[in-house]
Amino acid sequence: MNIWSGEKEARLNIPMEGGEGAVDGVLEIPTDQLPTDQSIIVVPQPEDPEPKPLLPKDAPVYEAAGKISPPSPEAGDEITTFQKAMITIQMEARAFDSALDDLRDLSHDIYYGLEIAKDGPVLEKLICLTLGYGTEKMPARENGRDHKAANILASSIQNNPTALKEVSEFRKMVMYPSCGIAEQIKSGKGGGAEKGIPNFVSMLRARLGREKDAGALKAKVGAISGLLKDSLLRDEFLEKGGMELLLAIFLKKGEQFDGVRMKVAELLNDNFLDEGMGAQLGVWPKMPVSEAKACESKARMLEDGCWETHVEAFMERSPGKEWASELVSSLKEQRGRFGDSIKDREL
């Protein structure tokens, strides 16, 4: 009996030995007596999520760059050359210049780039040479040492985040190299609080006027661009007036510096303006465009708001530079977030 309807119903697949209509103990029901309303209720079963593996508290942080393996044993001569070069540079030995050449050749390899970045004394030598500050024994501008050092520094950290992280650990030394303090004492200007200590930006700025080698200056801009990929170094650079330095570099007179200007534009795109190149938008520029008259005055010509004025003036002198036009467009696009004129800010 169906307890819901009160009607009697045949039982299916129940053995009824000896019963009428049973075949092999199974009752057969005429097809016209079969119930036509048959419903199946499917109850969804929750899927068991895959259990996440439990990590121990002291598990190392995952590094996207992966482990950097040393060269194979077959590269024995190369390793020996590298080790000798590192010692030679640190000791300022006789083969100093050839050691710089060797490091310039090897620094493109991520392993050697990392080893250079991990060696504080060698790294500081490279920073000082890049900034134009050598020693009496090894002047920076002799034999293109500043140019070579900038190339080594840039190559060591380019596409090598592990090496850049190591350099960032030395950021105080990078921003305040000892050669700057030594030069300050030598010149008789004395020490003072940290604010008065020569820093990466002020040291390069002080030597910019006497920079005649466009190739060396271009290499230095490339090294700066690599360093700015680290947010902590970038913030220090901005705080010390680094963008004024870059604009001063852009304004170097002479067609021979056009390649340097293009390199500066690449730096701005890669680090501040082009998200597709890894730039963090919104960091710079944060000031509105300055009026052209203000940018013509010596006192204000290096303001953040003067970039468009100077780049457009360069475009008038050297038409057909597509990269310059793209730079102006990118600058205007970013400034749109903060107002596009001094009047907007004052309002």
Buried (B, 14 or more C-beta within 10 A) or exposed (E): EEEEEEEEEEEEEEEEEEEEEBEEEEBEEEEEEEEEEEEEEEEEEEEEEEEEEEEEEEEEEEEEBEEBEEBEEEBEEBBEBBEBBBEBBBEEEEBBBEBBBBBBBBBBBBBBBBBBBBBEEBBBBBBBBBBBBBEEEBBBBEBBBBBBBBBBBBBBBBEBBBBBBBBBBBBEBBBBBEBBEBBBEEEEEEEEEEEEBBBBBBBBBBBBEEBEBBBBBBBBBBBBBBBBBBEEBBBBBBEBBBBBBBBBBBBBEEEEBBBBBBBBBBBBBBBBBBEEEEBEEEBBBEBBBBBEEBBEEEEBBBBBBBBBBBBBBBBEEEEEBEEBBBBBEBBEEBBEEBBBBBEEEEE
